[in-house]
Amino acid sequence: MQGHQLSHINDSKIAELLTRSELTLLLITSTWDGHGVIMRTLLEGLTTRYGNVHFGVADVEKSPRICKIFNVTTPPGLLFVRDGELIDRLQGAVGGRGIIELIERYS
């Protein structure tokens, strides 16, 4: 388990993402995505609160396989993944309350 930080996930680490049994929140973003920067900051703040959840971030340009597998076409996208299965997603700019509600539902 990796808590208290965001892991950088890309296509070379896709197996790690797909084999995790605990809840993983994966933010798909880009360097030019302002909403993604805000959401990343929100997630960084949540890593200490939810130590049983794995938090990751992937760049849309550097992770085309991940985007294809989970059908992400435009950042930001927040994916909720467990055992390699997408269990929920939030698309676009989302506030902390919506993220927390889903974390608590699935963790």
N, C-alpha and C positions, 0 to 999 in steps of 0.2 A: 504494500500500500504506500502510496506517495501522497503525503498531505502537505499543506502549507506552501504550495507553489503551483504554478501552471507548467505542465509539461509541454514541450514543443513536439507536436506530432506531425509527421509528414508521411508520404507514401512508403518510405523505407521502414517505417514503424507501424505499418498497418496491421501486421499480425498481432502485435502487442495490444493494439486497440480492440481487435476482434476477439481476443481470447480472455479479456478481463471479465471476471465474474461480478465484480462490484460495479455499482453505477458509475459511469463516466459521463461527464459533461464536456463536450467538445465544441469549442467556439471556432467556427470557420469565418475567417476575416481576411483583410488585406491591408497593406500599408496605407492605401488611399481611402480606407473606409473609416470615416469619423465615428459612426455609431459603434463599430467594432472596437475602437479604442476605448470608448466609454464602457462597453460591456466587458471588455477585458479587465478594466479596473474594478468593476463590480465583482467579477469572478475571483480576482486576486484577493479581494476582501473576504470572500466566502470560504476560501480554502482553509482558514484557521477555524471557522465555525463548523465546517462539515469535514472532519478528518477521515470519515469513512467513504467519502466520495472522491473519485479521481477527477481532476480538472485538467483539461488540455486545450491547446490552441493550435490551429492549423491555418497556414496561409493558403488562400484559394489558388494562387498561381503555382505554388510549390507542391500541391496535394491534389492533382487532377483525379487520381484513382479514388481517393477518399470521397471527393465531391461526386464522382460518378456513382459509387456504391450507395451513397446516401442521398443522391439526387439533389444536391445543393447547386443552384444555378447562380445565385446572387448573394454576396455577403451583406450583412452578417447573418449567420445561421447558427443556432445553438442546438446541438444534437444531444439527446439523452440516450445513451447506449448501454446495454447490459448483455453479456454473453454474445457479443457480436450482432445483436439485434437492436434496431432503432425502435425505442419504445415511445418516444415523443420528440417533438421538435418545436422550436420557436423561430420564426423567421422575421427578420427586420429588427429594428431597435426595440428592445424590451427592457422594462424597468426591473429593479431588484426584487420587488414584491412578486411579480410573475415567476421569476426564476426560483425564488425561495419556495413558493407554493409547490412547484413541480419537484424540486429536490426533496421536500418533505413527503410528498406523495409517493415517490419511487424509492427512497432510501430506507 
